[in-house]
Amino acid sequence: MYHLAMGRTGQPTPPSFVGLAAHPVRWRLMTELATSDLRVRELVQRVDQPQNLVSYHLRLLRTGGLVTAGRSSFDARDSYYHLDLDRCAQALTAAGLGLHPALGSGASAVPVPELDRPAPSVLFVCTGNSSRSPIAEALLRRRTEGRVEVISAGSNPKPHIHPDAVRVLRDDYGIDIAAQRTRHLDTLAGHRFDHVVTLCDKAREVCPEFPDRPRLVHWSIPDPATAEDAGAPGRPAFRRTAAEIDARARHLIPVLARAQEAQP
């Protein structure tokens, strides 16, 4: 998709990613979506452009495979838009290779920088604290080797962690959370966090404010326990969810490091 094309004269033309990303409005939209999943009305406010123009450019980004959209689990009339950072990295690599072979080497890999003390703190929030947020907590802790203070909670927690979340983390990632218990958001009132990440559209609407204005991020991820194939052999819904969260956690680490570097 992002290979170097040849024009009618036999001369190379820019990769499609370059044309997509170079437009000022689309670049602004991509910049906003690189940090958080957002709804159209939120993007309209952030890029300060009419809704019909924002929708037009979002449609082009979706057609180009860089942006996806999913219905909100809080309000089905809404959709959350998500920028595929891995796809962007691959496109940037292909664009670099089209210009010079040396520019494509390793460009698609997301570096994992060192995180110094004091460790940044991250709170993951979903409704039940039984699948998405404990998966995110476990995967970010593993990727940062404990260099991030990470915790998860729910706005209406279930009695226990979903057994399929436990199994997928154990079988696919070698992480054991069998002894972990769910936690209510109310138990964290007054705690300070550097980053608060909501993984559920419903939880985003009720997430309380925390001291010192933490960075707020939203990942609109469907509940694997309610997916059509939730009970299928091999737990595919939970494996998809874990894989998506792991990819997002990988991209979150450089953000944590940059925020840490910016601290006085």
Backbone torsions as a table, in degrees:
resi	resn	phi	psi	omega
1	MET	NA	-35.3	-175.1
2	TYR	-109.6	23.7	179.9
3	HIS	-74.3	166.2	179.4
4	LEU	-77.2	119.5	-178.6
5	ALA	-91.9	160.1	178.1
6	MET	-114.0	132.4	178.7
7	GLY	-78.7	-179.0	-177.2
8	ARG	-63.0	-27.9	-179.2
9	THR	-85.0	1.7	-177.3
10	GLY	84.7	1.6	179.0
11	GLN	-89.0	146.3	-179.7
12	PRO	-66.1	142.9	175.1
13	THR	-111.0	155.9	-177.4
14	PRO	-60.9	145.3	175.1
15	PRO	-58.2	152.8	-176.9
16	SER	-60.0	-32.0	179.5
17	PHE	-60.5	-39.2	-178.8
18	VAL	-61.7	-44.4	178.8
19	GLY	-65.2	-38.3	179.0
20	LEU	-66.4	-48.8	-172.8
21	ALA	-78.1	-21.0	-172.6
22	ALA	-74.2	-22.4	-179.6
23	HIS	-66.6	132.5	-174.5
24	PRO	-56.1	-42.9	-178.5
25	VAL	-68.7	-42.9	179.9
26	ARG	-65.7	-37.0	177.9
27	TRP	-65.2	-39.2	177.0
28	ARG	-63.2	-43.0	179.0
29	LEU	-62.6	-43.4	178.8
30	MET	-63.9	-39.0	179.3
31	THR	-63.1	-42.8	179.0
32	GLU	-67.4	-42.7	-177.8
33	LEU	-75.0	-14.6	177.4
34	ALA	-68.5	-20.5	-177.2
35	THR	-103.9	-24.9	-175.2
36	SER	-163.5	148.5	170.3
37	ASP	-72.2	137.9	-174.4
38	LEU	-140.5	158.9	175.0
39	ARG	-91.3	164.8	-176.8
40	VAL	-58.1	-46.3	-176.3
41	ARG	-63.4	-30.5	176.9
42	GLU	-72.2	-38.6	177.4
43	LEU	-66.8	-37.7	176.8
44	VAL	-57.7	-43.9	179.3
45	GLN	-67.2	-39.8	-173.9
46	ARG	-75.2	-34.9	-179.5
47	VAL	-97.2	-6.8	176.1
48	ASP	56.1	52.3	177.8
49	GLN	-134.5	155.9	179.6
50	PRO	-60.3	151.5	-176.1
51	GLN	-62.6	-39.1	-179.3
52	ASN	-64.2	-34.0	178.2
53	LEU	-71.5	-41.6	178.2
54	VAL	-62.1	-44.6	179.8
55	SER	-62.6	-38.6	178.6
56	TYR	-61.6	-47.6	-178.2
57	HIS	-71.5	-32.6	174.5
58	LEU	-63.7	-38.1	178.8
59	ARG	-63.2	-39.7	177.9
60	LEU	-65.7	-40.9	179.0
61	LEU	-66.3	-35.9	176.9
62	ARG	-68.6	-42.4	178.2
63	THR	-62.1	-35.7	178.0
64	GLY	-77.1	-2.5	176.1
65	GLY	80.6	10.0	-178.4
66	LEU	-92.1	-26.1	-176.8
67	VAL	-125.8	139.6	173.6
68	THR	-120.0	162.9	179.5
69	ALA	-135.3	144.3	177.9
70	GLY	-141.5	145.9	179.8
71	ARG	-64.4	140.8	177.8
72	SER	-70.5	135.9	175.7
73	SER	-78.4	-10.2	177.0
74	PHE	-88.5	-43.3	-179.2
75	ASP	-141.9	106.0	-174.6
76	ALA	-63.5	-12.7	176.0
77	ARG	-76.7	-15.5	179.9
78	ASP	-98.4	155.0	171.5
79	SER	-130.1	143.3	173.9
80	TYR	-101.7	136.2	179.2
81	TYR	-103.2	141.4	-174.7
82	HIS	-133.7	131.8	177.0
83	LEU	-91.0	126.2	179.6
84	ASP	-82.1	98.1	-175.4
85	LEU	-68.7	-33.9	176.9
86	ASP	-64.6	-41.4	177.9
87	ARG	-63.8	-39.7	177.1
88	CYS	-62.8	-41.7	179.7
89	ALA	-62.7	-41.6	178.5
90	GLN	-64.2	-40.3	179.8
91	ALA	-66.5	-39.9	177.6
92	LEU	-64.1	-38.7	176.7
93	THR	-61.7	-46.5	-179.8
94	ALA	-63.2	-38.8	178.8
95	ALA	-65.2	-40.7	177.5
96	GLY	-63.5	-42.8	178.5
97	LEU	-62.6	-34.0	179.1
98	GLY	-66.2	-27.2	179.8
99	LEU	-86.7	-43.9	-179.9
100	HIS	-161.9	137.6	-176.8
101	PRO	-57.2	-31.8	-176.9
102	ALA	-72.0	-18.1	-174.1
103	LEU	-84.3	-8.9	-178.5
104	GLY	-98.2	-6.8	-174.4
105	SER	-69.2	112.5	174.2
106	GLY	70.9	10.5	-175.2
107	ALA	-70.1	-21.8	-177.0
108	SER	-85.4	-7.5	-179.5
109	ALA	-82.6	134.0	177.1
110	VAL	-88.4	116.5	-178.5
111	PRO	-68.8	147.8	176.0
112	VAL	-108.6	98.7	-175.7
113	PRO	-74.8	164.7	175.3
114	GLU	-71.9	140.9	176.6
115	LEU	-112.6	118.2	-176.3
116	ASP	-91.4	171.7	174.0
117	ARG	-84.9	147.7	0.0
118	PRO	-71.6	143.6	-175.8
119	ALA	-67.0	137.9	173.8
120	PRO	-66.2	152.5	-178.4
121	SER	-115.9	135.6	-176.8
122	VAL	-130.6	133.3	174.2
123	LEU	-113.6	125.7	174.4
124	PHE	-101.9	134.0	-175.0
125	VAL	-129.7	131.8	164.7
126	CYS	-138.4	-174.8	-175.4
127	THR	-72.2	-57.0	-172.3
128	GLY	-90.5	-12.3	-175.8
129	ASN	51.7	35.1	-177.8
130	SER	-116.6	-17.8	-178.0
131	SER	-135.3	-72.3	-170.6
132	ARG	-65.0	-51.8	-175.4
133	SER	-69.3	-40.5	175.5
134	PRO	-67.1	-31.6	174.5
135	ILE	-63.1	-45.4	179.4
136	ALA	-63.0	-42.9	178.4
137	GLU	-58.0	-47.9	-176.8
138	ALA	-66.2	-42.4	-175.6
139	LEU	-72.0	-39.9	177.9
140	LEU	-67.6	-38.5	178.1
141	ARG	-62.2	-40.9	179.7
142	ARG	-66.8	-45.6	-177.3
143	ARG	-64.9	-30.3	-178.6
144	THR	-99.9	4.0	176.9
145	GLU	52.2	41.4	176.5
146	GLY	78.4	6.4	-178.3
147	ARG	-83.1	0.7	174.8
148	VAL	-122.9	134.9	174.4
149	GLU	-82.1	108.8	-172.7
150	VAL	-126.4	139.3	-177.8
151	ILE	-146.6	160.1	177.5
152	SER	-133.9	156.6	-179.8
153	ALA	-157.7	169.5	-179.4
154	GLY	-131.4	150.5	177.4
155	SER	-75.8	-24.4	175.7
156	ASN	-147.0	73.3	-168.6
157	PRO	-64.8	144.6	173.7
158	LYS	-75.3	166.6	-179.1
159	PRO	-64.1	-27.2	-176.5
160	HIS	-155.8	164.8	174.8
161	ILE	-64.7	139.1	-179.8
162	HIS	-62.4	131.4	-177.2
163	PRO	-58.9	-31.5	179.2
164	ASP	-72.2	-30.3	173.5
165	ALA	-65.4	-41.2	177.7
166	VAL	-61.9	-45.5	-176.6
167	ARG	-66.1	-44.8	-178.1
168	VAL	-64.2	-42.4	177.8
169	LEU	-63.6	-38.2	-179.6
170	ARG	-71.7	-47.7	-173.2
171	ASP	-76.1	-38.6	-173.1
172	ASP	-96.4	-24.8	-173.8
173	TYR	-125.6	-4.5	178.8
174	GLY	68.1	29.8	-178.6
175	ILE	-113.5	131.0	-178.6
176	ASP	-108.3	112.4	175.7
177	ILE	-118.3	22.6	-175.8
178	ALA	-59.0	-31.3	-177.3
179	ALA	-89.6	-2.9	-176.4
180	GLN	-74.4	144.5	179.4
181	ARG	-113.0	152.1	177.4
182	THR	-71.4	159.2	-174.1
183	ARG	-137.7	139.8	177.3
184	HIS	-88.3	143.0	178.1
185	LEU	-56.6	-32.9	-177.5
186	ASP	-59.9	-27.7	-178.6
187	THR	-71.4	-10.7	-178.1
188	LEU	-107.1	10.3	-179.6
189	ALA	-57.4	130.4	179.7
190	GLY	87.5	-9.4	177.8
191	HIS	-73.9	151.2	179.2
192	ARG	-102.5	133.0	175.6
193	PHE	-131.6	148.0	175.5
194	ASP	-80.2	-35.4	-177.4
195	HIS	-137.3	135.2	173.5
196	VAL	-121.6	119.7	-176.3
197	VAL	-115.5	116.1	174.4
198	THR	-92.8	135.5	-178.6
199	LEU	-111.5	5.4	-174.1
200	CYS	-135.8	132.1	-177.8
201	ASP	-63.1	-35.9	178.7
202	LYS	-68.3	-43.2	-178.8
203	ALA	-65.2	-32.5	178.8
204	ARG	-60.2	-36.4	-176.3
205	GLU	-72.6	-22.8	-175.4
206	VAL	-116.6	2.6	-178.5
207	CYS	-63.5	127.7	-177.5
208	PRO	-74.8	167.7	174.4
209	GLU	-81.0	146.6	178.6
210	PHE	-119.3	156.8	-177.6
211	PRO	-61.0	152.9	172.0
212	ASP	67.3	21.7	171.5
213	ARG	48.8	70.6	177.6
214	PRO	-65.6	160.1	175.0
215	ARG	-71.6	124.1	-177.2
216	LEU	-100.3	128.1	-179.1
217	VAL	-131.6	143.8	177.6
218	HIS	-123.3	128.8	171.9
219	TRP	-114.0	110.0	-177.7
220	SER	-84.6	94.1	-174.8
221	ILE	-121.3	123.1	-179.9
222	PRO	-62.3	152.1	178.4
223	ASP	-72.4	117.8	-179.0
224	PRO	-64.5	-23.7	-178.9
225	ALA	-70.3	-18.1	179.7
226	THR	-107.2	5.2	179.3
227	ALA	-68.9	155.6	-178.7
228	GLU	-60.9	-32.6	-178.7
229	ASP	-103.3	25.4	-176.8
230	ALA	-58.4	-36.7	-177.3
231	GLY	-97.5	9.6	-177.7
232	ALA	-70.4	153.0	177.4
233	PRO	-58.4	140.3	-179.6
234	GLY	86.7	-3.9	176.5
235	ARG	53.0	53.6	-176.2
236	PRO	-62.2	-35.9	-178.7
237	ALA	-63.1	-42.5	-179.4
238	PHE	-72.1	-32.8	177.2
239	ARG	-68.1	-41.1	176.5
240	ARG	-61.6	-44.7	-178.7
241	THR	-63.2	-45.5	179.6
242	ALA	-62.4	-40.6	-179.7
243	ALA	-65.3	-42.1	178.9
244	GLU	-65.1	-43.9	-179.8
245	ILE	-64.5	-39.5	179.8
246	ASP	-63.5	-40.1	177.5
247	ALA	-64.1	-42.3	179.7
248	ARG	-67.5	-38.8	178.3
249	ALA	-63.3	-37.8	177.9
250	ARG	-61.5	-40.1	179.0
251	HIS	-76.4	-20.1	179.5
252	LEU	-74.3	-29.2	-173.2
253	ILE	-60.3	-46.2	176.7
254	PRO	-61.3	-31.0	176.9
255	VAL	-65.6	-42.2	178.1
256	LEU	-61.9	-43.0	-179.0
257	ALA	-66.0	-41.7	-179.7
258	ARG	-64.8	-41.4	178.4
259	ALA	-64.2	-35.8	178.8
260	GLN	-67.6	-40.2	179.0
261	GLU	-64.7	-28.7	-177.3
262	ALA	-79.9	-11.4	-179.9
263	GLN	-70.3	141.7	179.6
264	PRO	-68.2	NA	NA
